[in-house]
Structures are given as C-alpha cells and as structure tokens.
Amino acid sequence: MTNRNGLHARPCALLIKALNKFHCDVSVEHDGETANGHSILGLMCLAVGCESKMTFTMTGDDAPQAMAAVQRLFKTHFEEAYVPGNKLEVA
C-alpha cells in the first residue's frame, strides 16, 4: 500500500465498489489477519498502513478480471477516491 494514509475509508470504498462488480470470492490478508474483500468494515479492520503489504486471494470464474480491477486501483494510487465531488457509494 503506497497511499500515505493507508487503506482508510475512501480507498476501502473504492475497492469495494470495484469488487462488487464481480461474483468471485475475495479474501485480503495483512499482518496475519484476513478479511472478506467485499466487506468495507472487514477491510478497514485490517488497519493497513502506508508501505504495508497485503495479499489478495480470489477464486471464481471472474477472479482474473477482479484482480485486474484491483491492480488498476493500486497502479493509480486510488486517485479516483480523491477527485473533488466524487461520491463513493457502496451498495
């Protein structure tokens, strides 16, 4: 995680928004703890800080597409989360 504030509410919401388009199972591991990748509360409870490492595990037919979506978020440093006026609604 290269975001200076870590995986806080806005990046978590963006991650959930991206992953909710897919039906695969997603688990995220950090520091020995695991969370459901479709749960904003679970992700926030991992307390992922800047320069931390996370491991994403995805299973299901659309897992490759879901992983690509996650990789795009990290490559852009979750910049969409910081666009003024951008509402991040999680269904």
N, C-alpha and C positions, 0 to 999 in steps of 0.2 A: 504494500500500500504506500503510494508516494504522495498522497494528499496530505498536506501539512497538518490537517485537523483529524486525520484518520478516517475511519468509516463511521461517521456520525449520521444524524437523521437524514440530511439531504442526499448524500451518496447512497445510503441504505434504501431510501425511497426510489431512487433512480434504478438501483439494482433490482429491486422487487418489480418495478414497472417493466423492466426489460425481461425478467424471468417469467413473469405471469403470462407472457405470450406463448409459453412452451408448456408441454404436459409432462416433461421428464421430471424425475426425482432429482433434487439438488441438495447436497449437503456441503457445508462450509466448515472447515476446521482451522482453528487458530489456538495456539498455545495449549494443545491437548483437549480443548473444548470443541464440541461440534454443534452446529445449528442447522435447522431447516433453511435452505436457501430461498424459500418462499415466505419466510416469516420475518417481518421487519423487526419485531421485538427480539427474536432469536439472534438476528444478525447484530443488532445493537448491543445485546448482552455479551457478545464476544469481545467487546472493548478493543477493537483493532486500532492500534495507533499508527502513526507515521513510521515508515520503514519496517513495518511488521510484515510477516509472511502469512499468507492464507492458502489453503488448499481447497479447491473446488472439485467435488466428485459428482458427476451427473450420469444417470442411467435412464435409458428410454430411447424411443425412436428419434426424437428430435434433440437429443443431447448434443450432437455436434453443432447444431445451429444455436443452441442456448449458450454453449461455451464460446462460440464466435461473438455473440452479443456481449457477453461478459468481458471478453478480451478487448472489444471496441471501447467499452467504458473505461477500462484501465489505460488503454493507449491514449485516450483523450483526457485522462486525469479527471473524469467525471465532470467535465466543463459544463455540460448541459444543466447540471444542478445549480450552477451559479449565474445563469442567464437572468438578468433582471426581469421580473414579471412572469417568469416561468413557474407554472403551478405544477407541482409534482403530486398528483393524486394517485394513491394506491388503492386498487379495487380489492 
